[in-house]
Amino acid sequence: MILIKKGSEPNEWTEYKLTPGVEFDARPELKDSLLKEQGYLCAYCMARIDKDHMKVEHFNPQSLYPDDTFTYRNLLACCPGKTEGESHCDTSKGNAEIKLSPLEPSCVDTLSYESGTGAIKSSNESYNKDLDALNLNALIIKDNRHKALRGVINALKDVGFKGSAIHRLLDHWTAADKDGKREPYCGIVIYYLKKSKKKS
């Protein structure tokens, strides 16, 4: 999970939600806007998503916060939420209310990763319960994070963990490409590279 910086909602969404009697619908313009903000990554697990393979998640559940149903800041793009039969992300969360928000630096800054397993954890115990609710340590997610990190570690081994190589990789993993896409599972890699940079 990395920090998501929300921008302005698309004009089409503003017009749509002001239509009398309209019900919530994940319009194409809404999906496009959310995907661009998030670098085409799931807000929670950071898997690659696109307009045809995503859901629009209400961070504050509709069942508990009906007034936030159309609130743009409450909307996130998420993966379908089920991999190899195991639920995760908003599918696992369901209608539960969580406080660990990818929109809040104070939340994201508590997160750390285990380089040997790909596991994610928080220094805040209540956020660890939220990680459980999202099932972000599902085996497939941990494995995918670990694979992403192993690739970077192997690349650094080839050049002897030089500071310039760490800096170059950090620039790559913190930025989006020309199409606005970020590297899947970049959270664990950024965490590792920042720690390595301090040591170098």
C-alpha positions as CSV (number, residue, x, y, z in Angstrom):
1,M,0.0,0.0,0.0
2,I,1.3,3.4,-0.9
3,L,-0.1,6.9,-0.5
4,I,-2.7,7.9,-3.0
5,K,-3.1,11.6,-3.8
6,K,-6.6,12.4,-4.8
7,G,-7.2,15.0,-7.4
8,S,-10.4,16.7,-8.6
9,E,-13.3,14.5,-9.6
10,P,-14.0,14.4,-13.3
11,N,-16.7,16.8,-14.6
12,E,-18.7,13.9,-15.9
13,W,-18.9,12.4,-12.4
14,T,-20.0,15.7,-10.9
15,E,-22.8,16.0,-13.5
16,Y,-23.8,12.3,-13.1
17,K,-24.1,12.4,-9.3
18,L,-26.2,15.6,-9.4
19,T,-28.8,13.9,-11.7
20,P,-32.0,13.6,-9.6
21,G,-32.7,10.0,-8.5
22,V,-29.5,8.5,-9.9
23,E,-28.1,5.4,-8.3
24,F,-24.4,4.7,-7.9
25,D,-22.7,3.4,-11.1
26,A,-19.0,3.1,-11.7
27,R,-19.0,5.2,-14.9
28,P,-16.0,4.9,-17.4
29,E,-14.9,8.4,-16.6
30,L,-14.8,7.7,-12.9
31,K,-12.8,4.5,-13.4
32,D,-10.3,6.3,-15.7
33,S,-9.8,9.0,-13.1
34,L,-9.2,6.6,-10.2
35,L,-6.9,4.4,-12.3
36,K,-4.7,7.4,-13.3
37,E,-4.5,8.6,-9.7
38,Q,-3.4,5.2,-8.5
39,G,-1.0,4.4,-11.3
40,Y,-3.2,1.5,-12.4
41,L,-2.6,-0.3,-9.1
42,C,-5.1,-1.7,-6.6
43,A,-5.4,0.7,-3.7
44,Y,-4.7,-2.0,-1.2
45,C,-2.7,-5.0,-2.6
46,M,-1.0,-3.0,-5.4
47,A,-1.7,-5.6,-8.1
48,R,-2.0,-4.2,-11.7
49,I,-5.6,-3.3,-12.6
50,D,-7.3,-1.8,-15.6
51,K,-10.8,-0.6,-16.5
52,D,-12.0,-4.1,-17.4
53,H,-10.5,-5.8,-14.3
54,M,-11.3,-3.6,-11.3
55,K,-14.0,-2.6,-8.9
56,V,-14.8,0.8,-7.4
57,E,-14.5,0.6,-3.6
58,H,-16.2,2.8,-1.0
59,F,-13.6,3.3,1.7
60,N,-16.3,4.3,4.1
61,P,-18.9,1.5,3.5
62,Q,-22.1,2.6,1.8
63,S,-24.1,0.7,4.4
64,L,-22.7,2.8,7.2
65,Y,-22.1,6.1,5.3
66,P,-24.8,6.5,2.7
67,D,-24.0,10.2,2.4
68,D,-20.5,9.3,1.1
69,T,-21.9,7.1,-1.7
70,F,-20.9,9.6,-4.4
71,T,-18.1,11.4,-2.6
72,Y,-15.1,11.2,-4.9
73,R,-12.6,11.2,-2.0
74,N,-14.3,8.1,-0.7
75,L,-13.8,6.1,-3.9
76,L,-10.9,3.9,-4.7
77,A,-10.0,1.6,-7.6
78,C,-9.4,-2.0,-6.4
79,C,-8.6,-5.4,-7.9
80,P,-11.5,-7.9,-8.3
81,G,-10.5,-9.1,-4.8
82,K,-10.3,-12.9,-5.2
83,T,-7.2,-14.9,-6.3
84,E,-6.9,-18.6,-6.3
85,G,-10.1,-18.8,-4.3
86,E,-8.8,-16.5,-1.5
87,S,-10.6,-13.2,-0.9
88,H,-8.6,-10.0,-0.2
89,C,-8.8,-6.3,-0.4
90,D,-12.3,-4.8,-0.4
91,T,-13.9,-8.2,-1.1
92,S,-12.4,-9.5,2.1
93,K,-13.2,-6.2,4.0
94,G,-16.9,-6.3,2.9
95,N,-18.9,-3.7,4.9
96,A,-16.4,-3.6,7.7
97,E,-15.1,-0.1,8.7
98,I,-11.4,0.3,8.8
99,K,-9.1,3.3,9.7
100,L,-6.0,2.3,7.7
101,S,-6.4,4.6,4.7
102,P,-4.2,4.8,1.6
103,L,-5.2,8.4,1.5
104,E,-3.5,9.4,4.8
105,P,0.2,9.7,5.2
106,S,0.0,9.1,8.9
107,C,-1.5,5.6,8.1
108,V,0.9,4.7,5.2
109,D,3.9,5.8,7.2
110,T,3.3,3.1,9.8
111,L,3.7,0.3,7.3
112,S,6.7,-1.9,6.9
113,Y,7.5,-5.1,5.0
114,E,9.5,-8.3,5.7
115,S,12.0,-8.8,2.9
116,G,12.2,-12.5,3.5
117,T,8.5,-13.2,3.2
118,G,6.8,-10.2,1.6
119,A,4.5,-9.8,4.6
120,I,3.2,-6.3,5.4
121,K,2.6,-5.0,9.0
122,S,2.0,-1.8,10.8
123,S,3.6,-0.2,13.9
124,N,0.0,0.6,14.9
125,E,-1.8,-2.4,16.3
126,S,-5.3,-1.3,15.2
127,Y,-4.0,-0.9,11.7
128,N,-2.7,-4.5,11.8
129,K,-6.3,-5.6,12.4
130,D,-7.3,-3.6,9.3
131,L,-4.6,-5.4,7.3
132,D,-6.2,-8.7,8.5
133,A,-9.6,-7.4,7.5
134,L,-8.2,-6.7,4.0
135,N,-6.3,-10.0,4.1
136,L,-3.2,-8.3,2.7
137,N,-1.0,-11.1,3.9
138,A,-2.8,-13.7,1.7
139,L,-0.2,-16.1,0.4
140,I,-0.5,-15.1,-3.2
141,I,-0.1,-11.4,-2.3
142,K,2.9,-12.0,-0.1
143,D,4.4,-14.1,-2.8
144,N,3.9,-11.5,-5.5
145,R,5.4,-8.8,-3.3
146,H,8.4,-11.0,-2.5
147,K,9.0,-11.8,-6.2
148,A,9.0,-8.1,-7.0
149,L,11.5,-7.4,-4.3
150,R,13.7,-10.4,-5.2
151,G,14.1,-9.0,-8.7
152,V,15.4,-5.7,-7.4
153,I,17.7,-7.4,-4.9
154,N,19.2,-9.5,-7.6
155,A,19.7,-6.4,-9.8
156,L,21.5,-4.7,-6.9
157,K,23.7,-7.8,-6.3
158,D,24.9,-7.5,-9.9
159,V,26.3,-4.0,-9.2
160,G,27.4,-4.5,-5.6
161,F,24.6,-2.5,-3.9
162,K,26.1,0.8,-5.0
163,G,24.4,4.0,-3.8
164,S,23.9,5.3,-7.4
165,A,22.2,2.0,-8.4
166,I,19.9,2.3,-5.4
167,H,19.0,5.9,-6.2
168,R,18.3,5.0,-9.9
169,L,16.1,2.1,-8.9
170,L,14.3,4.2,-6.3
171,D,13.5,6.8,-9.0
172,H,12.1,4.1,-11.2
173,W,9.9,2.5,-8.6
174,T,8.5,5.7,-7.2
175,A,7.5,7.1,-10.6
176,A,4.9,6.2,-13.2
177,D,5.9,5.3,-16.8
178,K,4.9,7.3,-19.9
179,D,1.4,5.7,-19.7
180,G,0.9,6.7,-16.1
181,K,1.4,3.2,-14.8
182,R,3.4,2.3,-11.7
183,E,5.2,-1.0,-11.0
184,P,2.9,-3.5,-9.3
185,Y,3.8,-4.2,-5.6
186,C,6.1,-1.1,-5.6
187,G,5.4,-0.5,-1.9
188,I,7.7,-3.2,-0.6
189,V,10.4,-2.3,-3.1
190,I,10.3,1.4,-2.2
191,Y,10.4,0.5,1.5
192,Y,13.5,-1.7,1.0
193,L,15.3,0.8,-1.3
194,K,14.8,3.6,1.2
195,K,16.2,1.5,4.0
196,S,19.2,0.5,1.8
197,K,19.8,4.1,0.8
198,K,20.2,5.1,4.5
199,K,22.8,2.3,4.9
200,S,24.8,3.1,1.8
